Amino acid sequence: MFDAQLVHSELNGGTVELYSPWFPRAGDYARATIDVVEYEGSAGWYIEVVPYHKNAEDSGDGTAASGSTVSRSTTGRTTQEWGPFKELVRYKFRVAGTEQAAAWVLFRMLTLVWFDAA
């Protein structure tokens, strides 16, 4: 679980991108759920989560895993299936707003539900 994170977007419609720490995979695929607890900002803001993965011996930021992204622009939960994964996994969070003032979002990533390919 990636719990209770508060992230601000940049002023004047900018985007903020953050990475979580690397963690070992626990299966070939995962179901990920983002829970947006609270936000400030009107129309035009969103939070997007992209899974990245790599093998332990690889350097660099890794590559985006297949399964697209999970995103929200309101409170509540959204779930997305991701995979297959290499040995290490992490999240890339992107928070953006189109307002003149900075928007913020309080969110958490629920514990991944891992499963293997049949």
JOMODA-V752526 format. One line per field, one symbol per residue. ss: DSSP state (A for helix, B for strand, O for the rest). phi: phi as a letter, one per 30 degrees, with the letter a starting at -180 (. if undefined). psi: psi as a letter, one per 20 degrees, with the letter a starting at -180 (. if undefined). Layout:
ss: ???
phi: ???
psi: ???
//
This chain:
ss: OBBBBBBBOOOOOOBBBBBOOOBBOOOOBBBBBBBBBBBBOOOOOBBBBBBBBBOOOOOOOOBBBBBBBBBBOOOBBBBBBBBOOOOBBBBBBBBBOOOOOOOBBBBBBOOOBBBOOO
phi: .cchccbcdddhidbcbbcdddbddbldbbccbcbddaabkcejcabbbbdcbadeddcjdibdddjicbbbbbdkcbcbcbkdcddcbacccbcbbcddcdcbbcbbcdedccacdd
psi: qnqmpppqrqqljrpppqqrqqqqqjrhrqpqppoogqrpqbqiqrpppppqqrqhiqraiaqpqqjbrpqqjrqaqpqqpqrqqahqqrqppppqqjrhqpqqporqprpqoqqqq.
//
